[in-house]
Amino acid sequence: MHTDSNGHELQDGNSKTMHTDSNGHELQDGDSVILTQDLKLDGKNQVYKRGTVFKKIRLGDDPEYIKAGDVYLKTCYIKKKK
């Protein structure tokens, strides 16, 4: 980290974004996650129930979303499976 003239910390341009679950635990590619609440998919007549497990997730550029199979999930609705 670097600081500017006012003492505020500046991030390096090459720093990676960190994906975290609803409890603040860091997520990585290939992790398994659990839904913390029921989610209805837009455009489909399908509901994923609380407790549904998604395996082998993929992380993208946006730290608020993960890819689980063909579905994108917000990280605020998941927790890392231990």
Phi and psi restraints in degrees (range 20) as a CNS / XPLOR table:
assign (resid 1 and name C) (resid 2 and name N)
       (resid 2 and name CA) (resid 2 and name C) 1.0 -119.0 20.0 2
assign (resid 2 and name N) (resid 2 and name CA)
       (resid 2 and name C) (resid 3 and name N) 1.0 160.7 20.0 2
assign (resid 2 and name C) (resid 3 and name N)
       (resid 3 and name CA) (resid 3 and name C) 1.0 -119.0 20.0 2
assign (resid 3 and name N) (resid 3 and name CA)
       (resid 3 and name C) (resid 4 and name N) 1.0 149.3 20.0 2
assign (resid 3 and name C) (resid 4 and name N)
       (resid 4 and name CA) (resid 4 and name C) 1.0 -89.5 20.0 2
assign (resid 4 and name N) (resid 4 and name CA)
       (resid 4 and name C) (resid 5 and name N) 1.0 -172.8 20.0 2
assign (resid 4 and name C) (resid 5 and name N)
       (resid 5 and name CA) (resid 5 and name C) 1.0 -66.1 20.0 2
assign (resid 5 and name N) (resid 5 and name CA)
       (resid 5 and name C) (resid 6 and name N) 1.0 -21.0 20.0 2
assign (resid 5 and name C) (resid 6 and name N)
       (resid 6 and name CA) (resid 6 and name C) 1.0 -93.0 20.0 2
assign (resid 6 and name N) (resid 6 and name CA)
       (resid 6 and name C) (resid 7 and name N) 1.0 1.3 20.0 2
assign (resid 6 and name C) (resid 7 and name N)
       (resid 7 and name CA) (resid 7 and name C) 1.0 87.9 20.0 2
assign (resid 7 and name N) (resid 7 and name CA)
       (resid 7 and name C) (resid 8 and name N) 1.0 4.0 20.0 2
assign (resid 7 and name C) (resid 8 and name N)
       (resid 8 and name CA) (resid 8 and name C) 1.0 -79.2 20.0 2
assign (resid 8 and name N) (resid 8 and name CA)
       (resid 8 and name C) (resid 9 and name N) 1.0 140.5 20.0 2
assign (resid 8 and name C) (resid 9 and name N)
       (resid 9 and name CA) (resid 9 and name C) 1.0 -77.0 20.0 2
assign (resid 9 and name N) (resid 9 and name CA)
       (resid 9 and name C) (resid 10 and name N) 1.0 138.5 20.0 2
assign (resid 9 and name C) (resid 10 and name N)
       (resid 10 and name CA) (resid 10 and name C) 1.0 -113.5 20.0 2
assign (resid 10 and name N) (resid 10 and name CA)
       (resid 10 and name C) (resid 11 and name N) 1.0 141.1 20.0 2
assign (resid 10 and name C) (resid 11 and name N)
       (resid 11 and name CA) (resid 11 and name C) 1.0 -87.1 20.0 2
assign (resid 11 and name N) (resid 11 and name CA)
       (resid 11 and name C) (resid 12 and name N) 1.0 148.0 20.0 2
assign (resid 11 and name C) (resid 12 and name N)
       (resid 12 and name CA) (resid 12 and name C) 1.0 -68.7 20.0 2
assign (resid 12 and name N) (resid 12 and name CA)
       (resid 12 and name C) (resid 13 and name N) 1.0 151.0 20.0 2
assign (resid 12 and name C) (resid 13 and name N)
       (resid 13 and name CA) (resid 13 and name C) 1.0 -68.1 20.0 2
assign (resid 13 and name N) (resid 13 and name CA)
       (resid 13 and name C) (resid 14 and name N) 1.0 -22.1 20.0 2
assign (resid 13 and name C) (resid 14 and name N)
       (resid 14 and name CA) (resid 14 and name C) 1.0 -100.5 20.0 2
assign (resid 14 and name N) (resid 14 and name CA)
       (resid 14 and name C) (resid 15 and name N) 1.0 15.1 20.0 2
assign (resid 14 and name C) (resid 15 and name N)
       (resid 15 and name CA) (resid 15 and name C) 1.0 -73.1 20.0 2
assign (resid 15 and name N) (resid 15 and name CA)
       (resid 15 and name C) (resid 16 and name N) 1.0 142.9 20.0 2
assign (resid 15 and name C) (resid 16 and name N)
       (resid 16 and name CA) (resid 16 and name C) 1.0 -86.0 20.0 2
assign (resid 16 and name N) (resid 16 and name CA)
       (resid 16 and name C) (resid 17 and name N) 1.0 147.8 20.0 2
assign (resid 16 and name C) (resid 17 and name N)
       (resid 17 and name CA) (resid 17 and name C) 1.0 -79.7 20.0 2
assign (resid 17 and name N) (resid 17 and name CA)
       (resid 17 and name C) (resid 18 and name N) 1.0 143.2 20.0 2
assign (resid 17 and name C) (resid 18 and name N)
       (resid 18 and name CA) (resid 18 and name C) 1.0 -105.2 20.0 2
assign (resid 18 and name N) (resid 18 and name CA)
       (resid 18 and name C) (resid 19 and name N) 1.0 125.3 20.0 2
assign (resid 18 and name C) (resid 19 and name N)
       (resid 19 and name CA) (resid 19 and name C) 1.0 -90.9 20.0 2
assign (resid 19 and name N) (resid 19 and name CA)
       (resid 19 and name C) (resid 20 and name N) 1.0 129.5 20.0 2
assign (resid 19 and name C) (resid 20 and name N)
       (resid 20 and name CA) (resid 20 and name C) 1.0 -128.2 20.0 2
assign (resid 20 and name N) (resid 20 and name CA)
       (resid 20 and name C) (resid 21 and name N) 1.0 151.9 20.0 2
assign (resid 20 and name C) (resid 21 and name N)
       (resid 21 and name CA) (resid 21 and name C) 1.0 -84.0 20.0 2
assign (resid 21 and name N) (resid 21 and name CA)
       (resid 21 and name C) (resid 22 and name N) 1.0 -172.3 20.0 2
assign (resid 21 and name C) (resid 22 and name N)
       (resid 22 and name CA) (resid 22 and name C) 1.0 -66.5 20.0 2
assign (resid 22 and name N) (resid 22 and name CA)
       (resid 22 and name C) (resid 23 and name N) 1.0 -19.0 20.0 2
assign (resid 22 and name C) (resid 23 and name N)
       (resid 23 and name CA) (resid 23 and name C) 1.0 -98.1 20.0 2
assign (resid 23 and name N) (resid 23 and name CA)
       (resid 23 and name C) (resid 24 and name N) 1.0 0.2 20.0 2
assign (resid 23 and name C) (resid 24 and name N)
       (resid 24 and name CA) (resid 24 and name C) 1.0 90.6 20.0 2
assign (resid 24 and name N) (resid 24 and name CA)
       (resid 24 and name C) (resid 25 and name N) 1.0 5.3 20.0 2
assign (resid 24 and name C) (resid 25 and name N)
       (resid 25 and name CA) (resid 25 and name C) 1.0 -79.3 20.0 2
assign (resid 25 and name N) (resid 25 and name CA)
       (resid 25 and name C) (resid 26 and name N) 1.0 140.0 20.0 2
assign (resid 25 and name C) (resid 26 and name N)
       (resid 26 and name CA) (resid 26 and name C) 1.0 -71.9 20.0 2
assign (resid 26 and name N) (resid 26 and name CA)
       (resid 26 and name C) (resid 27 and name N) 1.0 135.9 20.0 2
assign (resid 26 and name C) (resid 27 and name N)
       (resid 27 and name CA) (resid 27 and name C) 1.0 -103.1 20.0 2
assign (resid 27 and name N) (resid 27 and name CA)
       (resid 27 and name C) (resid 28 and name N) 1.0 148.7 20.0 2
assign (resid 27 and name C) (resid 28 and name N)
       (resid 28 and name CA) (resid 28 and name C) 1.0 -134.1 20.0 2
assign (resid 28 and name N) (resid 28 and name CA)
       (resid 28 and name C) (resid 29 and name N) 1.0 159.3 20.0 2
assign (resid 28 and name C) (resid 29 and name N)
       (resid 29 and name CA) (resid 29 and name C) 1.0 -54.4 20.0 2
assign (resid 29 and name N) (resid 29 and name CA)
       (resid 29 and name C) (resid 30 and name N) 1.0 136.2 20.0 2
assign (resid 29 and name C) (resid 30 and name N)
       (resid 30 and name CA) (resid 30 and name C) 1.0 90.4 20.0 2
assign (resid 30 and name N) (resid 30 and name CA)
       (resid 30 and name C) (resid 31 and name N) 1.0 -6.2 20.0 2
assign (resid 30 and name C) (resid 31 and name N)
       (resid 31 and name CA) (resid 31 and name C) 1.0 -68.0 20.0 2
assign (resid 31 and name N) (resid 31 and name CA)
       (resid 31 and name C) (resid 32 and name N) 1.0 162.2 20.0 2
assign (resid 31 and name C) (resid 32 and name N)
       (resid 32 and name CA) (resid 32 and name C) 1.0 -107.4 20.0 2
assign (resid 32 and name N) (resid 32 and name CA)
       (resid 32 and name C) (resid 33 and name N) 1.0 140.2 20.0 2
assign (resid 32 and name C) (resid 33 and name N)
       (resid 33 and name CA) (resid 33 and name C) 1.0 -130.3 20.0 2
assign (resid 33 and name N) (resid 33 and name CA)
       (resid 33 and name C) (resid 34 and name N) 1.0 160.2 20.0 2
assign (resid 33 and name C) (resid 34 and name N)
       (resid 34 and name CA) (resid 34 and name C) 1.0 -123.7 20.0 2
assign (resid 34 and name N) (resid 34 and name CA)
       (resid 34 and name C) (resid 35 and name N) 1.0 138.3 20.0 2
assign (resid 34 and name C) (resid 35 and name N)
       (resid 35 and name CA) (resid 35 and name C) 1.0 -71.6 20.0 2
assign (resid 35 and name N) (resid 35 and name CA)
       (resid 35 and name C) (resid 36 and name N) 1.0 139.0 20.0 2
assign (resid 35 and name C) (resid 36 and name N)
       (resid 36 and name CA) (resid 36 and name C) 1.0 -95.6 20.0 2
assign (resid 36 and name N) (resid 36 and name CA)
       (resid 36 and name C) (resid 37 and name N) 1.0 -9.1 20.0 2
assign (resid 36 and name C) (resid 37 and name N)
       (resid 37 and name CA) (resid 37 and name C) 1.0 -156.9 20.0 2
assign (resid 37 and name N) (resid 37 and name CA)
       (resid 37 and name C) (resid 38 and name N) 1.0 164.0 20.0 2
assign (resid 37 and name C) (resid 38 and name N)
       (resid 38 and name CA) (resid 38 and name C) 1.0 -66.7 20.0 2
assign (resid 38 and name N) (resid 38 and name CA)
       (resid 38 and name C) (resid 39 and name N) 1.0 137.8 20.0 2
assign (resid 38 and name C) (resid 39 and name N)
       (resid 39 and name CA) (resid 39 and name C) 1.0 -128.1 20.0 2
assign (resid 39 and name N) (resid 39 and name CA)
       (resid 39 and name C) (resid 40 and name N) 1.0 128.3 20.0 2
assign (resid 39 and name C) (resid 40 and name N)
       (resid 40 and name CA) (resid 40 and name C) 1.0 -96.9 20.0 2
assign (resid 40 and name N) (resid 40 and name CA)
       (resid 40 and name C) (resid 41 and name N) 1.0 131.7 20.0 2
assign (resid 40 and name C) (resid 41 and name N)
       (resid 41 and name CA) (resid 41 and name C) 1.0 -80.4 20.0 2
assign (resid 41 and name N) (resid 41 and name CA)
       (resid 41 and name C) (resid 42 and name N) 1.0 133.9 20.0 2
assign (resid 41 and name C) (resid 42 and name N)
       (resid 42 and name CA) (resid 42 and name C) 1.0 -70.3 20.0 2
assign (resid 42 and name N) (resid 42 and name CA)
       (resid 42 and name C) (resid 43 and name N) 1.0 137.6 20.0 2
assign (resid 42 and name C) (resid 43 and name N)
       (resid 43 and name CA) (resid 43 and name C) 1.0 79.7 20.0 2
assign (resid 43 and name N) (resid 43 and name CA)
       (resid 43 and name C) (resid 44 and name N) 1.0 -5.4 20.0 2
assign (resid 43 and name C) (resid 44 and name N)
       (resid 44 and name CA) (resid 44 and name C) 1.0 -129.0 20.0 2
assign (resid 44 and name N) (resid 44 and name CA)
       (resid 44 and name C) (resid 45 and name N) 1.0 154.8 20.0 2
assign (resid 44 and name C) (resid 45 and name N)
       (resid 45 and name CA) (resid 45 and name C) 1.0 -95.5 20.0 2
assign (resid 45 and name N) (resid 45 and name CA)
       (resid 45 and name C) (resid 46 and name N) 1.0 60.5 20.0 2
assign (resid 45 and name C) (resid 46 and name N)
       (resid 46 and name CA) (resid 46 and name C) 1.0 -138.5 20.0 2
assign (resid 46 and name N) (resid 46 and name CA)
       (resid 46 and name C) (resid 47 and name N) 1.0 140.2 20.0 2
assign (resid 46 and name C) (resid 47 and name N)
       (resid 47 and name CA) (resid 47 and name C) 1.0 -125.3 20.0 2
assign (resid 47 and name N) (resid 47 and name CA)
       (resid 47 and name C) (resid 48 and name N) 1.0 130.2 20.0 2
assign (resid 47 and name C) (resid 48 and name N)
       (resid 48 and name CA) (resid 48 and name C) 1.0 -93.6 20.0 2
assign (resid 48 and name N) (resid 48 and name CA)
       (resid 48 and name C) (resid 49 and name N) 1.0 123.2 20.0 2
assign (resid 48 and name C) (resid 49 and name N)
       (resid 49 and name CA) (resid 49 and name C) 1.0 -80.5 20.0 2
assign (resid 49 and name N) (resid 49 and name CA)
       (resid 49 and name C) (resid 50 and name N) 1.0 154.4 20.0 2
assign (resid 49 and name C) (resid 50 and name N)
       (resid 50 and name CA) (resid 50 and name C) 1.0 -56.6 20.0 2
assign (resid 50 and name N) (resid 50 and name CA)
       (resid 50 and name C) (resid 51 and name N) 1.0 135.0 20.0 2
assign (resid 50 and name C) (resid 51 and name N)
       (resid 51 and name CA) (resid 51 and name C) 1.0 95.6 20.0 2
assign (resid 51 and name N) (resid 51 and name CA)
       (resid 51 and name C) (resid 52 and name N) 1.0 -6.4 20.0 2
assign (resid 51 and name C) (resid 52 and name N)
       (resid 52 and name CA) (resid 52 and name C) 1.0 -63.2 20.0 2
assign (resid 52 and name N) (resid 52 and name CA)
       (resid 52 and name C) (resid 53 and name N) 1.0 134.0 20.0 2
assign (resid 52 and name C) (resid 53 and name N)
       (resid 53 and name CA) (resid 53 and name C) 1.0 -99.9 20.0 2
assign (resid 53 and name N) (resid 53 and name CA)
       (resid 53 and name C) (resid 54 and name N) 1.0 132.4 20.0 2
assign (resid 53 and name C) (resid 54 and name N)
       (resid 54 and name CA) (resid 54 and name C) 1.0 -114.4 20.0 2
assign (resid 54 and name N) (resid 54 and name CA)
       (resid 54 and name C) (resid 55 and name N) 1.0 125.9 20.0 2
assign (resid 54 and name C) (resid 55 and name N)
       (resid 55 and name CA) (resid 55 and name C) 1.0 -104.7 20.0 2
assign (resid 55 and name N) (resid 55 and name CA)
       (resid 55 and name C) (resid 56 and name N) 1.0 154.8 20.0 2
assign (resid 55 and name C) (resid 56 and name N)
       (resid 56 and name CA) (resid 56 and name C) 1.0 53.1 20.0 2
assign (resid 56 and name N) (resid 56 and name CA)
       (resid 56 and name C) (resid 57 and name N) 1.0 58.0 20.0 2
assign (resid 56 and name C) (resid 57 and name N)
       (resid 57 and name CA) (resid 57 and name C) 1.0 -70.4 20.0 2
assign (resid 57 and name N) (resid 57 and name CA)
       (resid 57 and name C) (resid 58 and name N) 1.0 161.4 20.0 2
assign (resid 57 and name C) (resid 58 and name N)
       (resid 58 and name CA) (resid 58 and name C) 1.0 -124.2 20.0 2
assign (resid 58 and name N) (resid 58 and name CA)
       (resid 58 and name C) (resid 59 and name N) 1.0 139.6 20.0 2
assign (resid 58 and name C) (resid 59 and name N)
       (resid 59 and name CA) (resid 59 and name C) 1.0 -98.3 20.0 2
assign (resid 59 and name N) (resid 59 and name CA)
       (resid 59 and name C) (resid 60 and name N) 1.0 144.8 20.0 2
assign (resid 59 and name C) (resid 60 and name N)
       (resid 60 and name CA) (resid 60 and name C) 1.0 -113.9 20.0 2
assign (resid 60 and name N) (resid 60 and name CA)
       (resid 60 and name C) (resid 61 and name N) 1.0 -160.9 20.0 2
assign (resid 60 and name C) (resid 61 and name N)
       (resid 61 and name CA) (resid 61 and name C) 1.0 -77.2 20.0 2
assign (resid 61 and name N) (resid 61 and name CA)
       (resid 61 and name C) (resid 62 and name N) 1.0 -29.9 20.0 2
assign (resid 61 and name C) (resid 62 and name N)
       (resid 62 and name CA) (resid 62 and name C) 1.0 -86.7 20.0 2
assign (resid 62 and name N) (resid 62 and name CA)
       (resid 62 and name C) (resid 63 and name N) 1.0 118.3 20.0 2
assign (resid 62 and name C) (resid 63 and name N)
       (resid 63 and name CA) (resid 63 and name C) 1.0 -70.5 20.0 2
assign (resid 63 and name N) (resid 63 and name CA)
       (resid 63 and name C) (resid 64 and name N) 1.0 -7.3 20.0 2
assign (resid 63 and name C) (resid 64 and name N)
       (resid 64 and name CA) (resid 64 and name C) 1.0 -89.5 20.0 2
assign (resid 64 and name N) (resid 64 and name CA)
       (resid 64 and name C) (resid 65 and name N) 1.0 -8.6 20.0 2
assign (resid 64 and name C) (resid 65 and name N)
       (resid 65 and name CA) (resid 65 and name C) 1.0 -131.1 20.0 2
assign (resid 65 and name N) (resid 65 and name CA)
       (resid 65 and name C) (resid 66 and name N) 1.0 148.6 20.0 2
assign (resid 65 and name C) (resid 66 and name N)
       (resid 66 and name CA) (resid 66 and name C) 1.0 -128.1 20.0 2
assign (resid 66 and name N) (resid 66 and name CA)
       (resid 66 and name C) (resid 67 and name N) 1.0 159.6 20.0 2
assign (resid 66 and name C) (resid 67 and name N)
       (resid 67 and name CA) (resid 67 and name C) 1.0 -107.3 20.0 2
assign (resid 67 and name N) (resid 67 and name CA)
       (resid 67 and name C) (resid 68 and name N) 1.0 124.7 20.0 2
assign (resid 67 and name C) (resid 68 and name N)
       (resid 68 and name CA) (resid 68 and name C) 1.0 -123.0 20.0 2
assign (resid 68 and name N) (resid 68 and name CA)
       (resid 68 and name C) (resid 69 and name N) 1.0 97.2 20.0 2
assign (resid 68 and name C) (resid 69 and name N)
       (resid 69 and name CA) (resid 69 and name C) 1.0 69.8 20.0 2
assign (resid 69 and name N) (resid 69 and name CA)
       (resid 69 and name C) (resid 70 and name N) 1.0 -119.8 20.0 2
assign (resid 69 and name C) (resid 70 and name N)
       (resid 70 and name CA) (resid 70 and name C) 1.0 -104.8 20.0 2
assign (resid 70 and name N) (resid 70 and name CA)
       (resid 70 and name C) (resid 71 and name N) 1.0 14.6 20.0 2
assign (resid 70 and name C) (resid 71 and name N)
       (resid 71 and name CA) (resid 71 and name C) 1.0 -117.3 20.0 2
assign (resid 71 and name N) (resid 71 and name CA)
       (resid 71 and name C) (resid 72 and name N) 1.0 137.6 20.0 2
assign (resid 71 and name C) (resid 72 and name N)
       (resid 72 and name CA) (resid 72 and name C) 1.0 -98.7 20.0 2
assign (resid 72 and name N) (resid 72 and name CA)
       (resid 72 and name C) (resid 73 and name N) 1.0 130.4 20.0 2
assign (resid 72 and name C) (resid 73 and name N)
       (resid 73 and name CA) (resid 73 and name C) 1.0 -119.7 20.0 2
assign (resid 73 and name N) (resid 73 and name CA)
       (resid 73 and name C) (resid 74 and name N) 1.0 142.0 20.0 2
assign (resid 73 and name C) (resid 74 and name N)
       (resid 74 and name CA) (resid 74 and name C) 1.0 -75.2 20.0 2
assign (resid 74 and name N) (resid 74 and name CA)
       (resid 74 and name C) (resid 75 and name N) 1.0 139.2 20.0 2
assign (resid 74 and name C) (resid 75 and name N)
       (resid 75 and name CA) (resid 75 and name C) 1.0 -67.7 20.0 2
assign (resid 75 and name N) (resid 75 and name CA)
       (resid 75 and name C) (resid 76 and name N) 1.0 -18.1 20.0 2
assign (resid 75 and name C) (resid 76 and name N)
       (resid 76 and name CA) (resid 76 and name C) 1.0 -73.5 20.0 2
assign (resid 76 and name N) (resid 76 and name CA)
       (resid 76 and name C) (resid 77 and name N) 1.0 -11.7 20.0 2
assign (resid 76 and name C) (resid 77 and name N)
       (resid 77 and name CA) (resid 77 and name C) 1.0 -105.8 20.0 2
assign (resid 77 and name N) (resid 77 and name CA)
       (resid 77 and name C) (resid 78 and name N) 1.0 9.9 20.0 2
assign (resid 77 and name C) (resid 78 and name N)
       (resid 78 and name CA) (resid 78 and name C) 1.0 -130.0 20.0 2
assign (resid 78 and name N) (resid 78 and name CA)
       (resid 78 and name C) (resid 79 and name N) 1.0 159.0 20.0 2
assign (resid 78 and name C) (resid 79 and name N)
       (resid 79 and name CA) (resid 79 and name C) 1.0 -135.7 20.0 2
assign (resid 79 and name N) (resid 79 and name CA)
       (resid 79 and name C) (resid 80 and name N) 1.0 150.4 20.0 2
assign (resid 79 and name C) (resid 80 and name N)
       (resid 80 and name CA) (resid 80 and name C) 1.0 -70.7 20.0 2
assign (resid 80 and name N) (resid 80 and name CA)
       (resid 80 and name C) (resid 81 and name N) 1.0 134.3 20.0 2
assign (resid 80 and name C) (resid 81 and name N)
       (resid 81 and name CA) (resid 81 and name C) 1.0 -82.8 20.0 2
assign (resid 81 and name N) (resid 81 and name CA)
       (resid 81 and name C) (resid 82 and name N) 1.0 133.4 20.0 2
